[in-house]
Amino acid sequence: MAIDLTKPILVVDDYSTMIRITHNLLKQLGFEQVDDANDGPTALAKLRRRAYGLVISDWNMEPMSGFTLLQEMRSDPSLAEIPFIMVTAESKTENVIAAKTAGVSNYIVKPFNAQTLQSKIQAVFGD
């Protein structure tokens, strides 16, 4: 599956600076439509209103973690197939395994740059 730069991407993070950084990196990579949500419940509401091509979410958020958001998406048939990249400052092996088991598409450890983000997205879409 090729990367469609016109498909909207949803960035989920409770830290507005991280949203802005990720948003800018995605724009540098050529993505035209980047939306954001500052928590899991807001992200789920947006996901149910619009067809996103990719979700990039932080792991550590309140009141719903990125891991719980991933689980909610994978249990909802209308959202289950949307690629999901988890972003975290922690590279604990058990977290990576838990995310993979829950159906994450890829995993990025902070800090990251445009090249890392691009390679992770390409790995998800098989380019």
Phi and psi restraints in degrees (value plus and minus 20) as a CYANA .aco file:
   2 ALA   PHI     -98.8   -58.8
   2 ALA   PSI     137.1   177.1
   3 ILE   PHI     -96.1   -56.1
   3 ILE   PSI     107.4   147.4
   4 ASP   PHI    -122.5   -82.5
   4 ASP   PSI      85.4   125.4
   5 LEU   PHI     -88.5   -48.5
   5 LEU   PSI     -32.7     7.3
   6 THR   PHI    -111.4   -71.4
   6 THR   PSI     -33.9     6.1
   7 LYS   PHI     -91.3   -51.3
   7 LYS   PSI     115.8   155.8
   8 PRO   PHI     -88.6   -48.6
   8 PRO   PSI     126.2   166.2
   9 ILE   PHI    -136.9   -96.9
   9 ILE   PSI     120.2   160.2
  10 LEU   PHI    -129.6   -89.6
  10 LEU   PSI     101.8   141.8
  11 VAL   PHI    -123.1   -83.1
  11 VAL   PSI     105.3   145.3
  12 VAL   PHI    -140.2  -100.2
  12 VAL   PSI      99.0   139.0
  13 ASP   PHI    -181.8  -141.8
  13 ASP   PSI     121.7   161.7
  14 ASP   PHI    -106.8   -66.8
  14 ASP   PSI     -18.9    21.1
  15 TYR   PHI    -130.2   -90.2
  15 TYR   PSI      89.3   129.3
  16 SER   PHI     -80.3   -40.3
  16 SER   PSI     -52.9   -12.9
  17 THR   PHI     -84.0   -44.0
  17 THR   PSI     -60.1   -20.1
  18 MET   PHI     -86.6   -46.6
  18 MET   PSI     -58.3   -18.3
  19 ILE   PHI     -79.5   -39.5
  19 ILE   PSI     -66.3   -26.3
  20 ARG   PHI     -83.5   -43.5
  20 ARG   PSI     -62.9   -22.9
  21 ILE   PHI     -81.8   -41.8
  21 ILE   PSI     -69.5   -29.5
  22 THR   PHI     -83.3   -43.3
  22 THR   PSI     -61.8   -21.8
  23 HIS   PHI     -77.4   -37.4
  23 HIS   PSI     -67.3   -27.3
  24 ASN   PHI     -84.6   -44.6
  24 ASN   PSI     -60.6   -20.6
  25 LEU   PHI     -83.4   -43.4
  25 LEU   PSI     -62.4   -22.4
  26 LEU   PHI     -84.3   -44.3
  26 LEU   PSI     -59.3   -19.3
  27 LYS   PHI     -83.7   -43.7
  27 LYS   PSI     -60.3   -20.3
  28 GLN   PHI     -80.2   -40.2
  28 GLN   PSI     -55.4   -15.4
  29 LEU   PHI     -99.2   -59.2
  29 LEU   PSI     -25.6    14.4
  30 GLY   PHI      82.8   122.8
  30 GLY   PSI     -15.8    24.2
  31 PHE   PHI     -93.8   -53.8
  31 PHE   PSI     113.4   153.4
  32 GLU   PHI    -111.5   -71.5
  32 GLU   PSI     -52.2   -12.2
  33 GLN   PHI    -143.7  -103.7
  33 GLN   PSI      88.1   128.1
  34 VAL   PHI    -144.0  -104.0
  34 VAL   PSI      97.6   137.6
  35 ASP   PHI    -124.6   -84.6
  35 ASP   PSI     147.0   187.0
  36 ASP   PHI    -161.6  -121.6
  36 ASP   PSI     140.6   180.6
  37 ALA   PHI    -163.1  -123.1
  37 ALA   PSI     123.4   163.4
  38 ASN   PHI    -118.7   -78.7
  38 ASN   PSI     -13.4    26.6
  39 ASP   PHI    -183.3  -143.3
  39 ASP   PSI     148.0   188.0
  40 GLY   PHI     -80.8   -40.8
  40 GLY   PSI     -68.5   -28.5
  41 PRO   PHI     -78.8   -38.8
  41 PRO   PSI     -60.0   -20.0
  42 THR   PHI     -84.7   -44.7
  42 THR   PSI     -61.4   -21.4
  43 ALA   PHI     -81.0   -41.0
  43 ALA   PSI     -65.7   -25.7
  44 LEU   PHI     -80.7   -40.7
  44 LEU   PSI     -61.7   -21.7
  45 ALA   PHI     -81.1   -41.1
  45 ALA   PSI     -63.7   -23.7
  46 LYS   PHI     -86.1   -46.1
  46 LYS   PSI     -60.8   -20.8
  47 LEU   PHI     -82.9   -42.9
  47 LEU   PSI     -49.5    -9.5
  48 ARG   PHI    -102.8   -62.8
  48 ARG   PSI     -33.2     6.8
  49 ARG   PHI    -120.9   -80.9
  49 ARG   PSI     -41.8    -1.8
  50 ARG   PHI    -161.0  -121.0
  50 ARG   PSI     126.7   166.7
  51 ALA   PHI    -106.3   -66.3
  51 ALA   PSI      85.8   125.8
  52 TYR   PHI    -114.4   -74.4
  52 TYR   PSI     128.5   168.5
  53 GLY   PHI    -113.1   -73.1
  53 GLY   PSI     -33.4     6.6
  54 LEU   PHI    -186.3  -146.3
  54 LEU   PSI     123.0   163.0
  55 VAL   PHI    -137.8   -97.8
  55 VAL   PSI     111.3   151.3
  56 ILE   PHI    -139.2   -99.2
  56 ILE   PSI      93.0   133.0
  57 SER   PHI    -148.6  -108.6
  57 SER   PSI     121.9   161.9
  58 ASP   PHI     -90.9   -50.9
  58 ASP   PSI     131.8   171.8
  59 TRP   PHI     -99.7   -59.7
  59 TRP   PSI     -71.3   -31.3
  60 ASN   PHI    -109.0   -69.0
  60 ASN   PSI      80.0   120.0
  61 MET   PHI    -162.9  -122.9
  61 MET   PSI     139.9   179.9
  62 GLU   PHI    -141.9  -101.9
  62 GLU   PSI     130.9   170.9
  63 PRO   PHI    -103.2   -63.2
  63 PRO   PSI     -28.6    11.4
  64 MET   PHI    -142.4  -102.4
  64 MET   PSI     105.0   145.0
  65 SER   PHI     -92.5   -52.5
  65 SER   PSI     142.5   182.5
  66 GLY   PHI     -81.8   -41.8
  66 GLY   PSI     -52.4   -12.4
  67 PHE   PHI     -84.9   -44.9
  67 PHE   PSI     -63.3   -23.3
  68 THR   PHI     -86.7   -46.7
  68 THR   PSI     -58.5   -18.5
  69 LEU   PHI     -78.7   -38.7
  69 LEU   PSI     -65.7   -25.7
  70 LEU   PHI     -78.4   -38.4
  70 LEU   PSI     -66.8   -26.8
  71 GLN   PHI     -81.7   -41.7
  71 GLN   PSI     -62.5   -22.5
  72 GLU   PHI     -81.5   -41.5
  72 GLU   PSI     -64.3   -24.3
  73 MET   PHI     -84.1   -44.1
  73 MET   PSI     -64.4   -24.4
  74 ARG   PHI     -88.7   -48.7
  74 ARG   PSI     -42.3    -2.3
  75 SER   PHI    -110.7   -70.7
  75 SER   PSI     -25.3    14.7
  76 ASP   PHI    -124.5   -84.5
  76 ASP   PSI      92.0   132.0
  77 PRO   PHI     -73.4   -33.4
  77 PRO   PSI     -50.8   -10.8
  78 SER   PHI     -97.3   -57.3
  78 SER   PSI     -36.3     3.7
  79 LEU   PHI    -136.2   -96.2
  79 LEU   PSI     -29.9    10.1
  80 ALA   PHI     -81.1   -41.1
  80 ALA   PSI     -48.2    -8.2
  81 GLU   PHI    -112.4   -72.4
  81 GLU   PSI     -23.6    16.4
  82 ILE   PHI     -91.7   -51.7
  82 ILE   PSI     105.4   145.4
  83 PRO   PHI     -78.9   -38.9
  83 PRO   PSI     122.8   162.8
  84 PHE   PHI    -154.9  -114.9
  84 PHE   PSI     100.1   140.1
  85 ILE   PHI    -128.6   -88.6
  85 ILE   PSI     103.2   143.2
  86 MET   PHI    -111.4   -71.4
  86 MET   PSI     114.6   154.6
  87 VAL   PHI    -137.1   -97.1
  87 VAL   PSI     113.4   153.4
  88 THR   PHI    -173.3  -133.3
  88 THR   PSI     136.3   176.3
  89 ALA   PHI    -105.4   -65.4
  89 ALA   PSI     -31.5     8.5
  90 GLU   PHI    -125.1   -85.1
  90 GLU   PSI     114.7   154.7
  91 SER   PHI    -132.0   -92.0
  91 SER   PSI      15.2    55.2
  92 LYS   PHI     -82.5   -42.5
  92 LYS   PSI     112.4   152.4
  93 THR   PHI     -76.6   -36.6
  93 THR   PSI     -61.1   -21.1
  94 GLU   PHI     -85.5   -45.5
  94 GLU   PSI     -51.3   -11.3
  95 ASN   PHI     -89.5   -49.5
  95 ASN   PSI     -62.9   -22.9
  96 VAL   PHI     -81.5   -41.5
  96 VAL   PSI     -65.1   -25.1
  97 ILE   PHI     -83.6   -43.6
  97 ILE   PSI     -64.1   -24.1
  98 ALA   PHI     -81.0   -41.0
  98 ALA   PSI     -63.2   -23.2
  99 ALA   PHI     -84.8   -44.8
  99 ALA   PSI     -62.8   -22.8
 100 LYS   PHI     -82.0   -42.0
 100 LYS   PSI     -64.2   -24.2
 101 THR   PHI     -81.5   -41.5
 101 THR   PSI     -56.1   -16.1
 102 ALA   PHI     -98.1   -58.1
 102 ALA   PSI     -29.0    11.0
 103 GLY   PHI      84.5   124.5
 103 GLY   PSI       1.1    41.1
 104 VAL   PHI     -85.5   -45.5
 104 VAL   PSI     126.8   166.8
 105 SER   PHI    -104.9   -64.9
 105 SER   PSI     -54.9   -14.9
 106 ASN   PHI    -183.3  -143.3
 106 ASN   PSI     153.4   193.4
 107 TYR   PHI    -161.9  -121.9
 107 TYR   PSI     110.1   150.1
 108 ILE   PHI    -144.6  -104.6
 108 ILE   PSI     112.9   152.9
 109 VAL   PHI    -119.3   -79.3
 109 VAL   PSI     110.1   150.1
 110 LYS   PHI     -92.3   -52.3
 110 LYS   PSI     130.3   170.3
 111 PRO   PHI     -98.1   -58.1
 111 PRO   PSI     136.7   176.7
 112 PHE   PHI    -159.3  -119.3
 112 PHE   PSI     142.8   182.8
 113 ASN   PHI    -139.8   -99.8
 113 ASN   PSI    -198.7  -158.7
 114 ALA   PHI     -81.0   -41.0
 114 ALA   PSI     -58.4   -18.4
 115 GLN   PHI     -84.3   -44.3
 115 GLN   PSI     -64.3   -24.3
 116 THR   PHI     -82.4   -42.4
 116 THR   PSI     -66.8   -26.8
 117 LEU   PHI     -79.7   -39.7
 117 LEU   PSI     -65.2   -25.2
 118 GLN   PHI     -81.6   -41.6
 118 GLN   PSI     -63.7   -23.7
 119 SER   PHI     -86.6   -46.6
 119 SER   PSI     -56.4   -16.4
 120 LYS   PHI     -87.6   -47.6
 120 LYS   PSI     -61.5   -21.5
 121 ILE   PHI     -85.7   -45.7
 121 ILE   PSI     -63.3   -23.3
 122 GLN   PHI     -81.9   -41.9
 122 GLN   PSI     -58.2   -18.2
 123 ALA   PHI     -83.1   -43.1
 123 ALA   PSI     -57.9   -17.9
 124 VAL   PHI     -85.4   -45.4
 124 VAL   PSI     -61.7   -21.7
 125 PHE   PHI    -115.0   -75.0
 125 PHE   PSI     -22.3    17.7
 126 GLY   PHI      54.3    94.3
 126 GLY   PSI       6.8    46.8
